[in-house]
Amino acid sequence: MTNSISSSSSDNSIQLVHAYMDGELDLTTALSIEEKIAADPKLAAERDRIIALRDAVQQNLPRDPIPPTLQRRIEKTIGLRQENSHPSWRSLAASVALAVLVTGSSTWLFLDSKAPQTMEDAVVAGHIRALMAPQPADVASSERHTVKPWFNGRVVEAPHVADLTNAGFPLIGGRIDIVAGRPVPTLVYGRRKHIISLTAVPNASKATSGPSVSVDNGYNIVHWVTNGISYWAVSDVSDPELDEFAKLFRATQS
Amino acid sequence: MGAEEDQKARFAKLITPYLSHAYRLARSIASSHIDAEDIVQEACLRAFRGINGVADINARAWLLTIVHHTACTWLRKNRPTALISVVDVAAVEAKQAKFSEQDADTPETALIAKTDRARLEAAIGSLSLPYRETFALREVEGLNYREIAEITGVPIGTVMSRLSRARDQLNDMIERNKL
């Protein structure tokens, strides 16, 4: 879709800014539109308008759930909901959901306490796979207003996205990794020609733990837990640099 | 008997989790919530009848496609005028005029970011149907262009142009009361 688009018409460029902000462009096209945005105030203004509108929608337009009366009517019409003699489908669903939640979180407890190695392995494997892929990110963008919403609907919780460009760690994009059978968000940052993968895995416990440093398969790893999220920064940059990256990122979380 | 239980179980597993998505899409297409409720109910019945005929589906996109088609048929039958894009600019502007004083010298983007729910809904409601449906699927439901193209039955390029025009019109409407 994006390859055939010529860059001559500014109308086209404006549409591409929209597609870029929606995370729909491949890496090459995304890079070229980023350059155009930097050079053309008109395109930069368009980007700012898209961000402003998106923020307004996210803050002011609540995602209304289906009215309970309508849901009951539908369930009754279809025959999912019996008259009151049986436990209602909803309470049944609630208990199933609860059971799933309990099993789900105990799996995490298990993983946390007994197999931290497994999680680290999975995170490093994700990083290595990304390095071998044609591009290290599924959504390529240095714009955190594009990267964060891209995760909505793909993972349970969109990760915190920090802008560390000024510190020499430009955002490259984001991707989904699979850790313990679950999709989790990974942010991709750059450091000169190197790639840093920052994977955010939901953690069962809310405890916060300070950064710990390790090496796996030749990659440096910094791991910490904040607000119930387990963060793993993986890269082949030197460990002081990865440390600095982790420190900067953590500073934006407080 | 077993088949019907199976059908119910599939509905509960695949469709029930997305009922709110279906409702919000219907709301973005129909102008009243009563119409939206009728549309969702009819769409759910269609989904229920068809649920055994489909293997491994992307349930959310499948349900939203049914809602889209149901809504179009329903509106054609019951609200034929709704399909002609009714842009009630006067009503929107009247609603927005209330806010214009205090925003007199805010820069454009700050003005957009400050928009409240009533003003946003009024602006979105005044978009033509394809624009507001595409906008809602993207900005509220977070779907990608390919999914939106499948649900609304148009090429991806059309999704792209509808989105950029919908956003332009919304921003224009919100900014217009600045002067």
Contacts between the chains, C-beta under 8 A, distances in Angstrom:
chain1	res1	chain2	res2	distance
A	1	B	145	7.7
A	1	B	156	5.3
A	1	B	157	7.1
A	1	B	160	8.0
A	14	B	164	6.4
A	15	B	160	5.6
A	15	B	161	6.2
A	15	B	164	4.9
A	18	B	160	6.8
A	18	B	163	5.7
A	18	B	164	4.2
A	18	B	167	6.7
A	19	B	145	7.4
A	19	B	160	5.6
A	22	B	138	6.6
A	22	B	144	7.4
A	22	B	145	6.9
A	22	B	163	7.2
A	23	B	144	7.6
A	24	B	144	6.7
A	24	B	145	5.2
A	24	B	160	7.6
A	48	B	109	4.8
A	49	B	108	7.0
A	49	B	109	6.2
A	49	B	112	6.5
A	49	B	167	7.3
A	49	B	171	5.0
A	50	B	167	6.1
A	51	B	109	7.4
A	52	B	108	7.8
A	52	B	109	4.1
A	52	B	110	7.5
A	52	B	112	3.8
A	52	B	113	4.5
A	52	B	171	7.7
A	53	B	112	5.4
A	53	B	139	7.8
A	53	B	167	5.8
A	53	B	170	6.1
A	53	B	171	5.8
A	53	B	174	7.8
A	54	B	139	6.3
A	55	B	113	5.2
A	56	B	112	5.7
A	56	B	113	5.5
A	56	B	114	7.6
A	56	B	115	4.6
A	56	B	120	6.1
A	56	B	174	8.0
A	57	B	120	6.7
A	57	B	139	4.9
A	57	B	140	6.9
A	60	B	115	6.6
A	60	B	116	5.6
A	60	B	117	4.5
A	60	B	120	5.5
A	61	B	117	6.3
A	61	B	120	5.9
A	61	B	121	7.3
A	61	B	140	6.4
A	62	B	117	7.8
A	63	B	20	7.4
A	63	B	24	6.6
A	63	B	140	6.2
A	64	B	20	7.4
A	64	B	23	7.2
A	64	B	24	6.2
A	64	B	27	7.2
A	65	B	20	4.5
A	65	B	23	7.5
A	66	B	19	4.6
A	66	B	20	4.6
A	66	B	22	7.3
A	66	B	23	4.0
A	66	B	40	7.2
A	67	B	23	7.4
A	67	B	37	7.3
A	70	B	23	6.9
A	70	B	37	5.1
A	70	B	40	6.5
A	70	B	41	7.0
A	71	B	19	5.9
A	73	B	41	6.5
A	74	B	19	7.1
A	74	B	40	7.3
A	74	B	41	5.7
A	74	B	44	4.8
A	75	B	16	7.9
A	77	B	41	6.9
A	77	B	44	7.7
A	77	B	45	6.7
A	78	B	8	6.7
A	78	B	11	6.2
A	78	B	44	7.0
A	78	B	45	7.3
A	78	B	48	5.1
A	79	B	4	7.7
A	79	B	8	6.2
A	80	B	8	5.6
A	80	B	11	6.9
A	80	B	12	5.9
A	80	B	16	7.9
A	89	B	12	6.8
A	93	B	12	7.0
A	93	B	16	7.1
A	149	B	142	6.4
A	152	B	142	4.0
A	153	B	141	7.4
A	153	B	142	4.4
A	153	B	143	7.3
